[in-house]
Amino acid sequence: MSEQYRFPWRERMTILGDVEAASFLPWIERHAAKLGLAQAICVAGPDRIELDIVGPAELIDMMEMGCSLGPIDVWVEAIHRAPIESESG
């Protein structure tokens, strides 16, 4: 088993664009759950969503791809990702 699966990766994902649609936050939550990722929405505005996401790096990559395509009523211009440092390390 790879290290990434035994020790989940934590990232802050920032989604920029026209992301105000009411359907997008539930969409993010639903798709994170389908991928087995833990997530918490930190900021939700008309042009920015920030979420902390935890899981294997490959699945976080898949989540980024899904969000970039998103539901039809949002327009994602960019997604930025940054690792979240472990508090115990």
N, C-alpha and C positions, 0 to 999 in steps of 0.2 A: 504494500500500500504506500502511495507517495506521501511525502511530508505534508503537502497541501491538504490532503484529506484528513490526516490525523490532527493537524493544527490549523483550524480554519483561519482564513485571511479576513481582515477587517479593513473596510475602505469607506471613505466619504465619497459619494457619487453626487455630482452637481449637474443637473439637467437644465440647460438654458434654451429658451425659445418661447413660442406662444403655447404655454403649458397650462393655461387657465381652465381648460375644460373640466367640468365636474367629474367626468368619467376617468380621468387620468390617474388620480390617486388610488382609487379602488383597483384600477387596472394594474398599477405597479405592485400593490399588495398581493393581488391574485397571482401574478406571474412570478413574483419572488417565492410565494408559497409553492407553486408548481415545481420550481427548481430546488426547493428545499433550503432556501436562503432565509436567514433572519434579517429583518429590516426594520428601521424606525425612521419615519419622516421627521426631519429636523426643521426644515423651512419649506413652506408652500406658498408661492406667490404667483402672480399672473405670468411672470417671465423667468421664474427660477424655482426649482425644487431641489432640495438637498436631502439626502438620506444616507444614513449609516447602514451598511450592508455587511453581513458576515456569512462566510461559507467558502468553499473551495474556489480558488482563483479562476478556474476554467468556467465554473457556473456563474461567477460574477461577470466574466466576459460575455457569456450568453445573455445575461440580464441587460448588460449595456447594449448589445445588438438589438434585443427586443425593444428596449426603450427608445432607441434611435429610430426604429420603424413605427413604434407606438400605435395607438388607435388613430383612426382617420381624422378625428377632430382636434388633434394637437399637431404642432410643428416644432420638432426638436432641431435646434440649430447646432448645438454642441453639447458634448458630455465630457466633464472633467472628472478624473478620479485621483484620489490621494490616499495613501495608506494611513491607517489610524494606528499609532504606536500603542503597544501593549502597556498597560499600567503596571504590570508585574515585571516587565523586562527592563 
